[in-house]
């Protein structure tokens, strides 16, 4: 099967747009996980749907460091 280039523009059909969002969101989160495991990289991804629903991925290390960092910031103010 040959992949073809698509023009990047808003998908007008709501059902097709939702299906594409779900598939690409899943692919993006999988890639983020793979990158963090394979390359020992610290990765964080935050996605908001058009309805405002939150989807996220982050390494446990990033979450721990963010929490520690936010507590340190609070102590300095």
N, CA, C and O atoms as CSV, one atom per row, in Angstrom:
chain,resi,resn,atom,element,x,y,z
A,1,UNK,N,N,0.849,-1.177,0.000
A,1,UNK,CA,C,0.000,0.000,0.000
A,1,UNK,C,C,0.896,1.242,0.000
A,1,UNK,O,O,1.831,1.341,0.794
A,2,UNK,N,N,0.611,2.156,-0.868
A,2,UNK,CA,C,1.378,3.385,-0.985
A,2,UNK,C,C,0.733,4.457,-0.121
A,2,UNK,O,O,-0.476,4.679,-0.173
A,3,UNK,N,N,1.570,5.118,0.675
A,3,UNK,CA,C,1.044,6.236,1.463
A,3,UNK,C,C,0.999,7.465,0.573
A,3,UNK,O,O,1.905,7.702,-0.226
A,4,UNK,N,N,-0.045,8.229,0.716
A,4,UNK,CA,C,-0.144,9.443,-0.068
A,4,UNK,C,C,-0.118,10.644,0.865
A,4,UNK,O,O,-0.546,10.562,2.016
A,5,UNK,N,N,0.384,11.747,0.359
A,5,UNK,CA,C,0.434,12.969,1.152
A,5,UNK,C,C,-0.975,13.545,1.256
A,5,UNK,O,O,-1.761,13.502,0.309
A,6,UNK,N,N,-1.260,14.078,2.420
A,6,UNK,CA,C,-2.545,14.744,2.598
A,6,UNK,C,C,-2.286,16.225,2.835
A,6,UNK,O,O,-1.246,16.609,3.370
A,7,UNK,N,N,-3.219,17.027,2.442
A,7,UNK,CA,C,-3.136,18.455,2.705
A,7,UNK,C,C,-3.586,18.667,4.154
A,7,UNK,O,O,-4.660,18.218,4.552
A,8,UNK,N,N,-2.764,19.343,4.918
A,8,UNK,CA,C,-3.102,19.566,6.323
A,8,UNK,C,C,-4.071,20.739,6.411
A,8,UNK,O,O,-3.688,21.897,6.244
A,9,UNK,N,N,-5.307,20.421,6.672
A,9,UNK,CA,C,-6.364,21.411,6.857
A,9,UNK,C,C,-7.439,20.765,7.722
A,9,UNK,O,O,-7.458,19.547,7.898
A,10,UNK,N,N,-8.315,21.577,8.250
A,10,UNK,CA,C,-9.382,21.083,9.114
A,10,UNK,C,C,-10.268,20.117,8.345
A,10,UNK,O,O,-10.642,20.376,7.201
A,11,UNK,N,N,-10.598,19.006,8.984
A,11,UNK,CA,C,-11.511,18.018,8.403
A,11,UNK,C,C,-12.934,18.500,8.689
A,11,UNK,O,O,-13.313,18.676,9.847
A,12,UNK,N,N,-13.702,18.708,7.653
A,12,UNK,CA,C,-15.045,19.281,7.812
A,12,UNK,C,C,-16.055,18.293,8.385
A,12,UNK,O,O,-16.909,18.685,9.181
A,13,UNK,N,N,-15.978,17.018,7.999
A,13,UNK,CA,C,-16.925,16.018,8.479
A,13,UNK,C,C,-16.606,15.690,9.949
A,13,UNK,O,O,-15.505,15.237,10.259
A,14,UNK,N,N,-17.562,15.918,10.841
A,14,UNK,CA,C,-17.336,15.761,12.280
A,14,UNK,C,C,-16.974,14.330,12.670
A,14,UNK,O,O,-16.113,14.123,13.526
A,15,UNK,N,N,-17.617,13.350,12.057
A,15,UNK,CA,C,-17.335,11.950,12.388
A,15,UNK,C,C,-15.920,11.574,11.953
A,15,UNK,O,O,-15.168,10.964,12.712
A,16,UNK,N,N,-15.571,11.941,10.737
A,16,UNK,CA,C,-14.227,11.658,10.226
A,16,UNK,C,C,-13.178,12.380,11.062
A,16,UNK,O,O,-12.123,11.820,11.357
A,17,UNK,N,N,-13.468,13.631,11.448
A,17,UNK,CA,C,-12.548,14.411,12.283
A,17,UNK,C,C,-12.315,13.726,13.621
A,17,UNK,O,O,-11.179,13.660,14.088
A,18,UNK,N,N,-13.373,13.214,14.245
A,18,UNK,CA,C,-13.246,12.548,15.543
A,18,UNK,C,C,-12.444,11.253,15.424
A,18,UNK,O,O,-11.606,10.960,16.277
A,19,UNK,N,N,-12.698,10.486,14.381
A,19,UNK,CA,C,-11.964,9.235,14.164
A,19,UNK,C,C,-10.479,9.539,13.963
A,19,UNK,O,O,-9.618,8.880,14.545
A,20,UNK,N,N,-10.188,10.544,13.133
A,20,UNK,CA,C,-8.803,10.931,12.881
A,20,UNK,C,C,-8.135,11.406,14.160
A,20,UNK,O,O,-6.989,11.050,14.431
A,21,UNK,N,N,-8.843,12.209,14.953
A,21,UNK,CA,C,-8.304,12.691,16.229
A,21,UNK,C,C,-7.950,11.517,17.128
A,21,UNK,O,O,-6.854,11.473,17.688
A,22,UNK,N,N,-8.859,10.572,17.271
A,22,UNK,CA,C,-8.628,9.427,18.146
A,22,UNK,C,C,-7.432,8.594,17.693
A,22,UNK,O,O,-6.604,8.196,18.512
A,23,UNK,N,N,-7.343,8.332,16.401
A,23,UNK,CA,C,-6.233,7.526,15.879
A,23,UNK,C,C,-4.902,8.249,16.028
A,23,UNK,O,O,-3.915,7.659,16.468
A,24,UNK,N,N,-4.875,9.515,15.663
A,24,UNK,CA,C,-3.622,10.269,15.739
A,24,UNK,C,C,-3.218,10.526,17.182
A,24,UNK,O,O,-2.029,10.522,17.500
A,25,UNK,N,N,-4.186,10.748,18.058
A,25,UNK,CA,C,-3.885,10.926,19.478
A,25,UNK,C,C,-3.224,9.668,20.030
A,25,UNK,O,O,-2.211,9.739,20.726
A,26,UNK,N,N,-3.807,8.523,19.711
A,26,UNK,CA,C,-3.235,7.263,20.167
A,26,UNK,C,C,-1.833,7.043,19.641
A,26,UNK,O,O,-0.948,6.595,20.370
A,27,UNK,N,N,-1.632,7.363,18.360
A,27,UNK,CA,C,-0.306,7.221,17.764
A,27,UNK,C,C,0.709,8.149,18.392
A,27,UNK,O,O,1.854,7.763,18.629
A,28,UNK,N,N,0.289,9.378,18.663
A,28,UNK,CA,C,1.189,10.357,19.276
A,28,UNK,C,C,1.580,9.936,20.694
A,28,UNK,O,O,2.747,10.037,21.073
A,29,UNK,N,N,0.617,9.469,21.469
A,29,UNK,CA,C,0.918,9.032,22.837
A,29,UNK,C,C,1.804,7.792,22.836
A,29,UNK,O,O,2.675,7.657,23.695
A,30,UNK,N,N,1.595,6.887,21.886
A,30,UNK,CA,C,2.450,5.704,21.774
A,30,UNK,C,C,3.872,6.109,21.412
A,30,UNK,O,O,4.831,5.587,21.982
A,31,UNK,N,N,4.016,7.039,20.466
A,31,UNK,CA,C,5.347,7.521,20.083
A,31,UNK,C,C,6.050,8.185,21.267
A,31,UNK,O,O,7.254,8.003,21.450
A,32,UNK,N,N,5.323,8.941,22.057
A,32,UNK,CA,C,5.909,9.585,23.231
A,32,UNK,C,C,6.415,8.536,24.216
A,32,UNK,O,O,7.513,8.661,24.759
A,33,UNK,N,N,5.606,7.503,24.441
A,33,UNK,CA,C,6.016,6.416,25.341
A,33,UNK,C,C,7.242,5.701,24.793
A,33,UNK,O,O,8.204,5.467,25.524
A,34,UNK,N,N,7.211,5.351,23.509
A,34,UNK,CA,C,8.340,4.662,22.882
A,34,UNK,C,C,9.619,5.479,22.997
A,34,UNK,O,O,10.675,4.940,23.330
A,35,UNK,N,N,9.529,6.772,22.725
A,35,UNK,CA,C,10.696,7.644,22.804
A,35,UNK,C,C,11.258,7.680,24.219
A,35,UNK,O,O,12.475,7.657,24.407
A,36,UNK,N,N,10.391,7.737,25.197
A,36,UNK,CA,C,10.859,7.791,26.585
A,36,UNK,C,C,11.548,6.496,26.998
A,36,UNK,O,O,12.536,6.528,27.732
A,37,UNK,N,N,11.035,5.356,26.534
A,37,UNK,CA,C,11.614,4.062,26.907
A,37,UNK,C,C,12.900,3.794,26.127
A,37,UNK,O,O,13.929,3.456,26.713
A,38,UNK,N,N,12.837,3.945,24.812
A,38,UNK,CA,C,13.981,3.602,23.967
A,38,UNK,C,C,15.176,4.522,24.178
A,38,UNK,O,O,16.321,4.073,24.154
A,39,UNK,N,N,14.913,5.800,24.383
A,39,UNK,CA,C,16.001,6.780,24.444
A,39,UNK,C,C,16.229,7.330,25.847
A,39,UNK,O,O,17.041,8.236,26.034
A,40,UNK,N,N,15.525,6.796,26.822
A,40,UNK,CA,C,15.616,7.274,28.201
A,40,UNK,C,C,15.416,8.791,28.253
A,40,UNK,O,O,16.083,9.497,29.009
A,41,UNK,N,N,14.487,9.268,27.434
A,41,UNK,CA,C,14.194,10.698,27.353
A,41,UNK,C,C,13.053,11.032,28.311
A,41,UNK,O,O,12.199,10.196,28.606
A,42,UNK,N,N,13.062,12.251,28.776
A,42,UNK,CA,C,11.965,12.729,29.608
A,42,UNK,C,C,10.955,13.388,28.676
A,42,UNK,O,O,11.262,14.381,28.016
A,43,UNK,N,N,9.755,12.830,28.628
A,43,UNK,CA,C,8.749,13.259,27.662
A,43,UNK,C,C,7.444,13.583,28.378
A,43,UNK,O,O,7.022,12.872,29.290
A,44,UNK,N,N,6.821,14.667,27.946
A,44,UNK,CA,C,5.487,15.007,28.440
A,44,UNK,C,C,4.659,15.494,27.253
A,44,UNK,O,O,5.122,16.311,26.458
A,45,UNK,N,N,3.431,14.985,27.140
A,45,UNK,CA,C,2.520,15.390,26.070
A,45,UNK,C,C,1.181,15.712,26.711
A,45,UNK,O,O,0.658,14.936,27.512
A,46,UNK,N,N,0.635,16.859,26.351
A,46,UNK,CA,C,-0.690,17.260,26.827
A,46,UNK,C,C,-1.531,17.566,25.598
A,46,UNK,O,O,-1.123,18.352,24.744
A,47,UNK,N,N,-2.702,16.950,25.505
A,47,UNK,CA,C,-3.602,17.150,24.371
A,47,UNK,C,C,-4.987,17.493,24.920
A,47,UNK,O,O,-5.490,16.816,25.816
A,48,UNK,N,N,-5.592,18.536,24.382
A,48,UNK,CA,C,-6.978,18.872,24.704
A,48,UNK,C,C,-7.815,18.662,23.452
A,48,UNK,O,O,-7.474,19.161,22.379
A,49,UNK,N,N,-8.900,17.930,23.589
A,49,UNK,CA,C,-9.808,17.734,22.456
A,49,UNK,C,C,-10.571,19.029,22.197
A,49,UNK,O,O,-10.479,19.979,22.975
A,50,UNK,N,N,-11.315,19.060,21.115
A,50,UNK,CA,C,-12.115,20.249,20.797
A,50,UNK,C,C,-13.196,20.498,21.842
A,50,UNK,O,O,-13.690,21.617,21.978
A,51,UNK,N,N,-13.556,19.460,22.572
A,51,UNK,CA,C,-14.559,19.605,23.644
A,51,UNK,C,C,-13.908,19.915,24.993
A,51,UNK,O,O,-14.605,20.062,25.998
A,52,UNK,N,N,-12.569,20.014,25.020
A,52,UNK,CA,C,-11.861,20.370,26.240
A,52,UNK,C,C,-11.418,19.190,27.090
A,52,UNK,O,O,-10.923,19.383,28.200
A,53,UNK,N,N,-11.586,17.973,26.587
A,53,UNK,CA,C,-11.172,16.802,27.339
A,53,UNK,C,C,-9.646,16.676,27.283
A,53,UNK,O,O,-9.040,16.870,26.229
A,54,UNK,N,N,-9.035,16.352,28.417
A,54,UNK,CA,C,-7.588,16.281,28.547
A,54,UNK,C,C,-7.089,14.857,28.333
A,54,UNK,O,O,-7.653,13.900,28.865
A,55,UNK,N,N,-6.017,14.732,27.539
A,55,UNK,CA,C,-5.300,13.474,27.349
A,55,UNK,C,C,-3.836,13.788,27.606
A,55,UNK,O,O,-3.338,14.816,27.147
A,56,UNK,N,N,-3.135,12.918,28.334
A,56,UNK,CA,C,-1.758,13.235,28.671
A,56,UNK,C,C,-0.887,11.999,28.800
A,56,UNK,O,O,-1.365,10.890,29.040
A,57,UNK,N,N,0.392,12.225,28.635
A,57,UNK,CA,C,1.413,11.219,28.898
A,57,UNK,C,C,2.607,11.950,29.476
A,57,UNK,O,O,2.981,13.018,28.992
A,58,UNK,N,N,3.209,11.380,30.511
A,58,UNK,CA,C,4.445,11.917,31.063
A,58,UNK,C,C,5.193,10.793,31.758
A,58,UNK,O,O,4.589,9.892,32.338
A,59,UNK,N,N,6.521,10.860,31.690
A,59,UNK,CA,C,7.339,9.915,32.433
A,59,UNK,C,C,7.093,10.112,33.921
A,59,UNK,O,O,6.834,11.236,34.352
A,60,UNK,N,N,7.166,9.065,34.706
A,60,UNK,CA,C,7.036,9.236,36.153
A,60,UNK,C,C,8.073,10.219,36.712
A,60,UNK,O,O,7.782,10.964,37.648
A,61,UNK,N,N,9.289,10.217,36.132
A,61,UNK,CA,C,10.335,11.140,36.599
A,61,UNK,C,C,9.917,12.584,36.418
A,61,UNK,O,O,10.150,13.411,37.299
A,62,UNK,N,N,9.307,12.898,35.298
A,62,UNK,CA,C,8.882,14.281,35.040
A,62,UNK,C,C,7.834,14.701,36.051
A,62,UNK,O,O,7.866,15.820,36.562
A,63,UNK,N,N,6.914,13.811,36.337
A,63,UNK,CA,C,5.856,14.132,37.300
A,63,UNK,C,C,6.470,14.396,38.666
A,63,UNK,O,O,6.128,15.383,39.318
A,64,UNK,N,N,7.377,13.520,39.108
A,64,UNK,CA,C,8.029,13.702,40.409
A,64,UNK,C,C,8.806,15.012,40.456
A,64,UNK,O,O,8.695,15.767,41.422
A,65,UNK,N,N,9.597,15.285,39.409
A,65,UNK,CA,C,10.395,16.506,39.380
A,65,UNK,C,C,9.516,17.743,39.323
A,65,UNK,O,O,9.838,18.760,39.938
A,66,UNK,N,N,8.415,17.669,38.595
A,66,UNK,CA,C,7.500,18.811,38.513
A,66,UNK,C,C,6.880,19.092,39.874
A,66,UNK,O,O,6.763,20.245,40.290
A,67,UNK,N,N,6.486,18.028,40.559
A,67,UNK,CA,C,5.898,18.213,41.884
A,67,UNK,C,C,6.919,18.781,42.856
A,67,UNK,O,O,6.606,19.692,43.623
A,68,UNK,N,N,8.138,18.254,42.831
A,68,UNK,CA,C,9.186,18.796,43.701
A,68,UNK,C,C,9.475,20.234,43.343
A,68,UNK,O,O,9.629,21.077,44.228
A,69,UNK,N,N,9.552,20.530,42.045
A,69,UNK,CA,C,9.839,21.887,41.591
A,69,UNK,C,C,8.758,22.867,42.002
A,69,UNK,O,O,9.059,23.997,42.386
A,70,UNK,N,N,7.512,22.452,41.926
A,70,UNK,CA,C,6.430,23.365,42.298
A,70,UNK,C,C,6.441,23.631,43.788
A,70,UNK,O,O,6.117,24.737,44.221
A,71,UNK,N,N,6.813,22.626,44.586
A,71,UNK,CA,C,6.916,22.852,46.029
A,71,UNK,C,C,8.082,23.783,46.337
A,71,UNK,O,O,7.982,24.614,47.240
A,72,UNK,N,N,9.174,23.660,45.613
A,72,UNK,CA,C,10.316,24.548,45.810
A,72,UNK,C,C,9.946,25.971,45.455
A,72,UNK,O,O,10.334,26.904,46.158
A,73,UNK,N,N,9.201,26.155,44.377
A,73,UNK,CA,C,8.779,27.494,43.977
A,73,UNK,C,C,7.900,28.118,45.051
A,73,UNK,O,O,8.034,29.301,45.362
A,74,UNK,N,N,6.997,27.315,45.619
A,74,UNK,CA,C,6.099,27.829,46.648
A,74,UNK,C,C,6.878,28.271,47.877
A,74,UNK,O,O,6.509,29.257,48.514
A,75,UNK,N,N,7.957,27.557,48.228
A,75,UNK,CA,C,8.758,27.887,49.399
A,75,UNK,C,C,9.494,29.214,49.222
A,75,UNK,O,O,9.765,29.909,50.202
A,76,UNK,N,N,9.822,29.573,47.963
A,76,UNK,CA,C,10.577,30.790,47.720
A,76,UNK,C,C,9.703,32.037,47.665
A,76,UNK,O,O,10.229,33.149,47.697
A,77,UNK,N,N,8.381,31.881,47.583
A,77,UNK,CA,C,7.496,33.047,47.454
A,77,UNK,C,C,6.780,33.325,48.741
A,77,UNK,O,O,5.993,34.269,48.819
